[in-house]
Every structure is written in structure tokens, then in C-alpha cells.
Amino acid sequence: MTLETLAPDDDADALDDEVLATLGDGDYRFKVWGGDWCGDCRRQLPAFAAALDAAGVPGERIEDFPVTKGPDGKEGEGVDEYGIERIPTVVVEGADGEELARFVEEADVPIAEFLARELAEGEANA
């Protein structure tokens, strides 16, 4: 099963070239948890998918993990391992599997901008 909400929309044109360059640089792996039933996911993930597409991130570096509502909270692959409590959650890992950035549910900017800022700050502090 895949996330339908991770289908790109047309919002990539509004993104800064620097954001797209940051997302496309390196060998980042994007792990996306969401649910097609989730309003936040339906609102945010299509624009994020468009940004990844515009940044030239190949599909094999993007993994989606559909989440369902269970009696004890969120359920799905990787939910426990990654401590997923809210969706959408996007984890960016380096080629070695180290977590470099994480977006959880909402921020003051779109997912792509948030992650690009976190990745750039991480690089600056490395």
C-alpha cells in the first residue's frame, strides 16, 4: 500500500531554488509516514512530493509508510521503531542511516522548507 497523498501537486514552482538544491543534494533518504485519511497529510504531503520531484530526488530514495488509527494510537510499519506519534512525519537520513532531520505534523513553513533549513543547519554545525 502506498500513500495517495504523496502524489505531487503543482506547488513546486513556489519553492525557492535553494530549498530544492538542499533537498536534492547529497544522498538523503526521505521516510514519510502519513495517512490518506489525515487532513494534515492531505494538505501538506502533495506539495512536499512536488518539491522532492522538482529537486530531482529519485523515487528509490523516498519511502512511504501508510499509517492507520488503532486503539492504542498510530499503527503501521516503522511506527514503533521511529517513535511516530503524529502525522505527517518525515525523517531524513543520510546514506549511512543516521537521522539528519525530522518534520512532525506542523511547522510555520512547508515541509520542504523546514527540512531544507534543518539540513542546512546540520551541515553548518558539522
C-alpha positions as CSV (number, residue, x, y, z in Angstrom):
1,M,0.0,0.0,0.0
2,T,1.3,3.5,-0.8
3,L,0.2,6.9,0.2
4,E,-2.0,8.6,-2.4
5,T,-1.4,11.9,-0.6
6,L,2.3,11.6,-1.7
7,A,1.3,12.3,-5.3
8,P,2.9,15.6,-6.4
9,D,0.8,18.7,-6.9
10,D,1.7,21.9,-8.7
11,D,3.2,23.9,-5.7
12,A,6.9,23.3,-6.5
13,D,7.0,26.4,-8.6
14,A,6.6,28.5,-5.4
15,L,9.7,27.0,-3.8
16,D,13.0,28.7,-3.5
17,D,15.8,27.2,-5.7
18,E,17.9,27.0,-2.6
19,V,15.4,24.7,-0.9
20,L,15.2,22.5,-3.9
21,A,19.0,22.4,-4.2
22,T,19.3,21.4,-0.5
23,L,16.8,18.6,-0.8
24,G,18.4,17.3,-4.0
25,D,22.0,17.4,-2.6
26,G,23.7,14.5,-1.0
27,D,22.3,11.0,-0.8
28,Y,19.4,11.8,1.5
29,R,16.8,9.2,2.2
30,F,13.2,10.5,2.9
31,K,11.0,8.4,5.0
32,V,7.4,9.6,5.1
33,W,4.7,8.5,7.5
34,G,1.1,9.6,6.8
35,G,-2.4,8.5,6.2
36,D,-4.7,9.3,3.3
37,W,-7.5,9.8,5.9
38,C,-5.5,12.5,7.7
39,G,-6.4,16.1,6.9
40,D,-2.8,17.4,7.7
41,C,-1.4,14.8,5.4
42,R,-3.8,15.6,2.5
43,R,-2.9,19.3,3.0
44,Q,0.9,19.0,3.2
45,L,2.2,15.9,1.5
46,P,1.3,16.7,-2.1
47,A,3.3,19.9,-2.0
48,F,6.2,18.1,-0.4
49,A,6.1,15.4,-3.0
50,A,6.2,18.1,-5.7
51,A,9.2,19.6,-4.0
52,L,11.0,16.3,-4.0
53,D,10.2,15.8,-7.6
54,A,11.4,19.3,-8.6
55,A,14.6,18.7,-6.6
56,G,15.3,15.6,-8.7
57,V,15.1,13.2,-5.7
58,P,14.8,9.7,-7.3
59,G,11.9,7.6,-6.2
60,E,14.2,4.9,-4.7
61,R,15.3,7.4,-2.1
62,I,11.7,8.1,-0.9
63,E,9.9,5.6,1.3
64,D,6.3,6.0,2.3
65,F,4.7,4.3,5.3
66,P,0.9,4.4,5.4
67,V,-0.4,4.8,9.0
68,T,-3.7,3.7,10.4
69,K,-5.6,4.6,13.5
70,G,-5.5,1.9,16.1
71,P,-7.0,1.5,19.5
72,D,-3.6,2.4,21.1
73,G,-2.6,5.2,18.6
74,K,-0.9,5.2,15.2
75,E,-0.2,1.8,13.7
76,G,2.0,0.8,10.7
77,E,5.4,-0.2,9.6
78,G,8.2,1.6,11.4
79,V,5.8,3.5,13.7
80,D,7.3,2.0,16.9
81,E,10.9,1.9,15.6
82,Y,10.9,5.6,14.7
83,G,8.6,6.8,17.5
84,I,5.9,8.1,15.2
85,E,3.1,9.7,17.2
86,R,1.8,12.4,14.8
87,I,1.5,12.5,11.1
88,P,2.7,13.6,8.7
89,T,6.2,12.8,9.9
90,V,9.2,12.9,7.6
91,V,12.6,11.6,8.6
92,V,15.6,12.4,6.5
93,E,18.5,10.0,6.8
94,G,22.0,10.1,5.4
95,A,23.3,7.3,3.3
96,D,24.6,5.6,6.5
97,G,21.1,5.6,8.0
98,E,21.8,8.4,10.5
99,E,18.8,10.6,11.1
100,L,19.7,14.2,10.0
101,A,16.3,16.0,10.2
102,R,12.7,15.3,11.2
103,F,9.4,17.1,10.5
104,V,6.5,16.3,12.7
105,E,2.9,17.3,11.8
106,E,3.1,21.1,11.5
107,A,5.5,24.0,11.4
108,D,5.4,27.6,10.4
109,V,6.7,26.8,6.9
110,P,6.0,23.9,4.4
111,I,7.7,20.6,5.0
112,A,10.3,21.1,2.2
113,E,11.4,24.5,3.6
114,F,11.5,23.1,7.2
115,L,13.7,20.1,6.2
116,A,16.0,22.2,4.0
117,R,16.6,24.6,6.9
118,E,17.3,21.7,9.3
119,L,19.6,20.0,6.8
120,A,21.5,23.3,6.1
121,E,21.9,24.0,9.8
122,G,23.1,20.5,10.4
123,E,25.7,20.9,7.6
124,A,26.8,24.2,9.0
125,N,27.3,22.6,12.5
126,A,29.1,19.6,11.2
